[in-house]
Amino acid sequence: MNMQATTPVFKISLLLALSFLSWGTFAPSHLAEVTGAAQKSLLDAFGWFYVLAASTFLLAAFSLIFSRYGNIPLGPDGAKPEFPLLTWFAMLFCAGMGIGLVFWGVAEPNSHLHNPPTGHPNTPEAARMAIRYSFFHWGLHPWGIYTMVALVLAYFQFRKGVPGLISLSCKPILGKQADGALGNAIDVIAVFATVFGVATSLGFGAVQISGGLSYLFGTSNTLETQLTIIGIVTILYMLSAQTGLQRGIRYLSNLNMALASTLLCFLLFLGPTRFIMEIFSSGIGNYLQNLPTMSLNLAPLTDSTWIHDWTLFYWAWWIAWAPFVGTFIARISKGRTVREFVLGVLLVPTLFCAFWFSVFGGTTISLELFDHVPIRETIDKNGIEVALFTVLEQFPLGTLMSMIAIFLIGTFFITSADSATFVLGTLTTHGSLNPPNHIKFTWGIIQSVSAAVLLWSGGLKALQTGAIISAFPFAIIIVLMILSLLKSFKQEALPTH
């Protein structure tokens, strides 16, 4: 165990994380200034790279569904899946989107309605674009990124018996360099992206729980409340992390899906049901029809601020999250075939996300455009974290549903943090499938302290930016991973069916 605790990747990653936290604690404005400038420079100079990379990863995933490699199992020939199908869906979904869907389900469509990429706000066309771009930002592209990273890791880990490290999955291309300094650098980038990506998400979760409690019960929505929430949830997810995948995350993921489905059905049946289903149906068609144009659009001849603030930001954000989500999805996917894996990871969560935004975004649009409920004014007054609760309170049992929503954010918080401690443990113990508890405990504390420092220093945006900066080198690493996978596939003796 001590050997695992002192791997070079563990020591370098820990030092880097502590340095960044010290910077955020003692000079938050300087951190925000430096990382903000770096992010702007990257998006200005390499926006085209993020767009082409995200679309290429999605095309690579789709091509594997129809390729002759689709029958290759992620494990030895004849291997059976470790988790039942529904549990598998619940676990990959909770790790992949979790808090973000609850936070942005109302807030993003509402923002696009009032500030569309083109045209006039608060019009039927703006409403159509609000739904279409919400589908776009949470649909096939992010899940295409996750699919490819997870597939490469699962293939090499379970089929080839290689430790579950991102660096070693690049070995067919990098050769011996994957075992040396270059390999360590790749894994450190993955750890850095995971720590700060998840910490920022935990910060969002704490802010939304605090905002919800304040909105419902009049408690003070202060920094002290948010830090208390982080402390309580930290204890809960550290307890869950000690139980391993088969118990803690598995049970919590199933609970999350039950709670999310309850919220979804509540708004679907008590809200504007016909409007929601029409939005879902026409939104899918609108999304698929415009997918090629949206996928490659950088608005070079017009003001591209909106594209930078939303689409490029999201693509960088999903790439930054890919080592975390990819490693976790790989771990729970042993025994599935390449085709089954790609179809499951790519299509099922995409459809669920589209339906989620149809229900929550569609209800928001209906309330604003047809019932003239001033949701935007409430958001502007109380903060974006109260968007969901503002919508829920328009319906019978709204307070009860808001309480369920707060509980759901809490359980998503726990599963995201729990999953991340497992992934960070794996990445820093040379790919161990069952990292020791003291390593997971260390990373669990680092994550929570990161979220607390961010909120305390007002640097939530700065560290979110820090995670996004790590997306640039990681996008290049994903390219290496895909090339390594294809090279290894060609050497496979393909199973016949």
Sequence and secondary structure as in RCSB ss.txt:
>XXXX:A:sequence
MNMQATTPVFKISLLLALSFLSWGTFAPSHLAEVTGAAQKSLLDAFGWFYVLAASTFLLAAFSLIFSRYGNIPLG
PDGAKPEFPLLTWFAMLFCAGMGIGLVFWGVAEPNSHLHNPPTGHPNTPEAARMAIRYSFFHWGLHPWGIYTMVA
LVLAYFQFRKGVPGLISLSCKPILGKQADGALGNAIDVIAVFATVFGVATSLGFGAVQISGGLSYLFGTSNTLET
QLTIIGIVTILYMLSAQTGLQRGIRYLSNLNMALASTLLCFLLFLGPTRFIMEIFSSGIGNYLQNLPTMSLNLAP
LTDSTWIHDWTLFYWAWWIAWAPFVGTFIARISKGRTVREFVLGVLLVPTLFCAFWFSVFGGTTISLELFDHVPI
RETIDKNGIEVALFTVLEQFPLGTLMSMIAIFLIGTFFITSADSATFVLGTLTTHGSLNPPNHIKFTWGIIQSVS
AAVLLWSGGLKALQTGAIISAFPFAIIIVLMILSLLKSFKQEALPTH
>XXXX:A:secstr
 HHHHT HHHHHHHHHHHHHHHHHHH HHHHHHHHHHHHHHHHHHHHHHHHHHHHHHHHHHHHHHSSTTTT BSS
STT   SS HHHHHHHHHHHHTTHHHHHHHHHHHHHHHHS SSS SSSHHHHHHHHHHHHHHHSHHHHHHHHHHH
HHHHIIIIIS   S TTGGGHHHHGGGGGSHHHHHHHHHHHHHHHHHHHHHHHHHHHHHHHHHHHHH    SHHH
HHHHHHHHHHHHHHHHHT IIIIIHHHHHHHHHHHHHHHHHHHHHS HHHHHHHHHHHHHHHHHHHHHHHH   T
TS  HHHIIIIIHHHHHHHHHHHHHHHHHHHT TT BHHHHHHHHHHHHHHHHHHHHHHHHHHHHHHHHTS   H
HHHHHHH GGGHHHHHHTTSTTHHHHHHHHHHHHHHHHHHHHHHHHHHHHHHTTTT SS  HHHHHHHHHHHHHH
HHHHHHHT HHHHHHHHHHTHHHHHHHHHHHHHHHHHHHHTS     
